[in-house]
Amino acid sequence: MKSSKAGVSAYSIGNDNGEAETELETIGRHMAKLKVRNLPRNYQLFHEALYGHDRGIASEIASLGPTPSQTGLDDIGLKHHLVSHCGLVARKSESDAAEMLRDVANQLAEGLRKKQRFAREIEVAPHAADAMDCLNASLSNLLLYETELTERLRDCANLPAKARNMHA
């Protein structure tokens, strides 16, 4: 993971009107200009953008427009594996897990509703029990026929060629 320098240095940077400005002031000025919240993770992101090795971060922030959203800034921090954004990964994982659990719970509830509706329909159907018994018997017979056919096919496959010709 990337990490900024041990701390934001307070060495001075000259500007046009001759006043000295610290790195922290420069970062703060850029953040204020874009109306970015003064969160520690945003300071690290802007420090990396202004003073880090990857200048692409600055262009990614610029691509977010004149007032970048916190989500957009956080996405950039996560993309570049900035240390201050690590806690966001855990929160996103929790959020994703909660959403997945909600989806599963909804699917289970829907399945239960369908099962209950089917059970009610079966109870009120006039000859449902007889029809189910007939269907069960037919399926059992079909399974027996399938098993018998499978055994016959295996027997035919295992016969020598001479014996197969005699039965044909």
C-alpha positions as CSV (number, residue, x, y, z in Angstrom):
1,M,0.0,0.0,0.0
2,K,1.1,3.5,-0.7
3,S,1.7,5.8,2.2
4,S,2.6,9.4,2.2
5,K,5.7,10.7,3.6
6,A,5.9,10.2,7.4
7,G,4.1,13.5,7.9
8,V,3.2,16.6,6.0
9,S,6.2,18.8,6.2
10,A,6.0,22.5,7.0
11,Y,8.7,23.6,4.7
12,S,7.8,26.7,2.8
13,I,6.9,27.0,-0.9
14,G,7.2,30.4,-2.4
15,N,4.2,31.9,-4.3
16,D,3.8,34.9,-6.6
17,N,3.4,37.5,-3.9
18,G,6.5,36.5,-2.0
19,E,4.8,34.9,0.9
20,A,5.8,31.4,2.0
21,E,3.2,28.7,2.0
22,T,3.6,25.3,3.7
23,E,2.6,22.0,2.0
24,L,-0.4,21.8,4.4
25,E,-1.6,25.2,3.4
26,T,-1.2,24.3,-0.2
27,I,-3.2,21.2,0.2
28,G,-5.8,23.0,2.2
29,R,-6.1,25.7,-0.4
30,H,-6.7,23.2,-3.2
31,M,-9.2,21.3,-1.1
32,A,-11.1,24.6,-0.2
33,K,-11.1,25.6,-3.9
34,L,-12.8,22.4,-4.8
35,K,-15.0,22.5,-1.7
36,V,-13.7,19.1,-0.5
37,R,-14.4,18.2,3.1
38,N,-11.3,18.4,5.4
39,L,-11.1,14.7,6.2
40,P,-7.7,13.1,7.0
41,R,-8.1,10.7,4.0
42,N,-8.7,13.7,1.7
43,Y,-5.5,15.4,3.0
44,Q,-3.6,12.3,2.2
45,L,-5.2,12.0,-1.3
46,F,-4.4,15.6,-2.1
47,H,-0.9,15.2,-0.7
48,E,-0.3,12.3,-3.0
49,A,-1.8,14.3,-5.9
50,L,0.4,17.3,-5.3
51,Y,3.6,15.8,-3.9
52,G,3.5,12.1,-4.5
53,H,5.1,9.9,-7.2
54,D,1.9,9.3,-9.1
55,R,0.9,12.5,-10.8
56,G,-2.1,10.6,-12.4
57,I,-4.0,11.1,-9.1
58,A,-4.1,14.8,-9.8
59,S,-5.7,14.3,-13.2
60,E,-8.1,11.8,-11.8
61,I,-9.3,14.3,-9.2
62,A,-9.5,17.0,-11.9
63,S,-11.7,14.7,-14.0
64,L,-14.3,14.7,-11.2
65,G,-15.1,18.3,-12.0
66,P,-15.2,21.6,-10.0
67,T,-16.8,20.0,-6.9
68,P,-15.8,16.4,-6.7
69,S,-18.0,14.0,-4.7
70,Q,-16.6,12.3,-1.6
71,T,-17.5,9.0,-3.2
72,G,-15.4,9.8,-6.3
73,L,-12.5,10.9,-4.2
74,D,-12.7,7.8,-2.1
75,D,-12.8,5.6,-5.2
76,I,-9.5,7.2,-6.3
77,G,-8.0,6.6,-2.9
78,L,-9.1,3.0,-2.9
79,K,-7.8,2.6,-6.5
80,H,-4.4,3.8,-5.5
81,H,-4.4,1.8,-2.2
82,L,-3.8,4.8,0.0
83,V,-3.4,3.9,3.7
84,S,-6.0,6.3,4.9
85,H,-8.6,4.6,2.7
86,C,-8.2,1.1,4.0
87,G,-11.0,1.5,6.5
88,L,-13.4,2.2,3.6
89,V,-12.7,-1.3,2.2
90,A,-14.1,-2.9,5.3
91,R,-17.1,-0.7,5.3
92,K,-17.8,-1.5,1.6
93,S,-17.4,-5.2,2.3
94,E,-19.9,-5.0,5.1
95,S,-22.2,-3.0,3.0
96,D,-21.9,-5.5,0.1
97,A,-22.5,-8.5,2.5
98,A,-25.5,-6.8,4.0
99,E,-27.0,-6.2,0.5
100,M,-26.4,-9.8,-0.5
101,L,-28.0,-11.0,2.7
102,R,-31.0,-8.8,2.1
103,D,-31.3,-10.3,-1.5
104,V,-31.1,-13.8,-0.1
105,A,-33.7,-13.1,2.6
106,N,-36.0,-11.6,-0.1
107,Q,-35.6,-14.7,-2.3
108,L,-36.3,-17.0,0.7
109,A,-39.4,-15.0,1.6
110,E,-40.6,-15.2,-2.0
111,G,-40.0,-18.9,-2.1
112,L,-41.9,-19.4,1.2
113,R,-44.8,-17.3,-0.1
114,K,-45.0,-19.5,-3.2
115,K,-44.8,-22.7,-1.2
116,Q,-47.6,-21.5,1.1
117,R,-49.7,-20.5,-1.9
118,F,-49.2,-23.9,-3.5
119,A,-50.1,-25.7,-0.3
120,R,-53.3,-23.7,0.0
121,E,-54.2,-24.4,-3.6
122,I,-53.6,-28.1,-3.1
123,E,-55.8,-28.1,0.1
124,V,-58.7,-26.6,-1.7
125,A,-58.5,-28.5,-5.0
126,P,-61.3,-31.1,-5.1
127,H,-59.3,-34.1,-6.2
128,A,-55.8,-32.9,-5.6
129,A,-54.8,-35.8,-3.3
130,D,-56.0,-38.4,-5.9
131,A,-54.2,-36.5,-8.7
132,M,-51.0,-36.4,-6.6
133,D,-51.2,-40.1,-5.9
134,C,-51.7,-40.9,-9.6
135,L,-48.8,-38.7,-10.5
136,N,-46.6,-40.3,-7.9
137,A,-47.5,-43.8,-9.2
138,S,-46.8,-42.8,-12.8
139,L,-43.4,-41.3,-11.9
140,S,-42.5,-44.5,-9.9
141,N,-43.4,-46.7,-12.9
142,L,-41.5,-44.4,-15.2
143,L,-38.4,-44.7,-13.0
144,L,-38.7,-48.5,-13.0
145,Y,-39.0,-48.6,-16.8
146,E,-36.0,-46.3,-17.1
147,T,-33.9,-48.5,-14.8
148,E,-34.9,-51.6,-16.8
149,L,-34.1,-50.0,-20.1
150,T,-30.7,-48.9,-18.7
151,E,-29.9,-52.4,-17.6
152,R,-30.9,-53.8,-21.0
153,L,-28.7,-51.3,-22.8
154,R,-25.8,-52.2,-20.6
155,D,-26.3,-55.9,-21.3
156,C,-26.4,-55.3,-25.0
157,A,-23.3,-53.2,-24.8
158,N,-21.4,-55.9,-23.0
159,L,-22.4,-58.8,-25.3
160,P,-19.7,-60.0,-27.8
161,A,-20.4,-59.0,-31.4
162,K,-21.2,-62.6,-32.4
163,A,-24.0,-62.9,-29.7
164,R,-25.5,-59.5,-30.7
165,N,-25.8,-60.7,-34.4
166,M,-27.6,-63.8,-33.2
167,H,-30.2,-61.8,-31.3
168,A,-30.8,-59.4,-34.2
